Structure formats: C-alpha cells, structure tokens
Amino acid sequence: MPHRDEDYGGNTGGRLVLLGRITGAHGIRGEVKITSFTAIPGDIASYGPLTDGKGGSLSIEAVRLLKGIVLAARIAGISDRNAAEALKGMELFVERTKLPDTEEDEWYYDDLIGLEALTPEGKKIGKVVAVQNFGAGDLLEIRRDNSGRTALIPFTKAAVPVVDIKSGRVIVDEPKDMDDAAEE
C-alpha cells in the first residue's frame, strides 16, 4: 500500500496508508464505486472516517461487493449522482496506527517501501521503492544503487529469505541476471 508521510490538516501528522480509490459513480442515488486495497474489500469501511490525504475526510456508511475488489458504497453527505461523480479519482487513506498489527512473516506493503536491499553476504543492492503485482504474484521493485534503475524481484521466501522491518532491510538472493534486467 502506498503511503504519504505528511500531516493532513493538522490532525495527527501520522503516516497515511492508501486503502482504496473511488473509481466513479454507481447509480443515481449518490453511491460510488470503490476499488479496495484491503485484504477483505468491505473492511475499508471499518476504519472510521478516511482522508483524501489533503485535509478532507469522508465516512463510508454502507458497502456492498459488486465484483472482486470493487464495492458500491454510500458516503455520508453524498446523495446524488453529480456529487458522486465529483469524487471520482479520490484516494482514500487511513493513519497507519489504525491498522491492525501483522502476524509473523506478514507485512503491509507500505512497511516494505524504503527498506535497504542487501545480498546474503551483506552487499548493498539498493532500496525497495514499490511492491507491484501484475497478476502473477507480488514483486519487490528495487532501485539499484549502482545504476539508479529498478529491478523486479519475486517476493517469495526463496528470492527474499529475510524481511527485517525493525532493522530496515531485506535480504535478496538476487538472480544472476538481475543486473541485466535492471539495465533493460
């Protein structure tokens, strides 16, 4: 999950985690379609008021699953299609502190961003700049220190045997062709 390390409207100054995005209006009574990035799509409504990351907030009053990760939602104060359409593209954030703790060997994508990537021998490779998923599984996008380019590494136990959030590092058993992939 992407994050923003900024104060939103002076409330708490907490780190924000992206939970979803409003993708358009649904029907004529002011419902919106939301693509949810939470593990269980409907849980996006369980975190209380969400912020747009710019000082605005909104409350989701009700959700129902449309298909997969897309929800139809009723937002407090939105009662017609025009108002719902005006929200299209809005990103919905929550403070990181409102998210539940993770289990062992479980991480929020947001917690992986910025970790140093090292080889098993301790040689610095670069930094994790994103977690991608194009449909075949999660990939860590690592910006190489030596070239500034990025490489995608499968986020599996074999390719990334160690994730140490507290120490701010991941150990990457980099494939032999990782330098070639970063140059392409």
Secondary structure, DSSP 8 states (H G I E B T S, - for coil): --EE-S-STTS----EEEEEEEEEEETTTTEEEEEE-SSSGGGGGGG-SEE-SSS-EE-EEEEEEEETTEEEEEETT--SHHHHHTTTT-EEEEEGGGS----TT---HHHHTT-EEE-TT--EEEEEEEEEESSS-EEEEEEETTTS-EEEEE-STTT--EEETTTTEEE----TTHHHHHH-
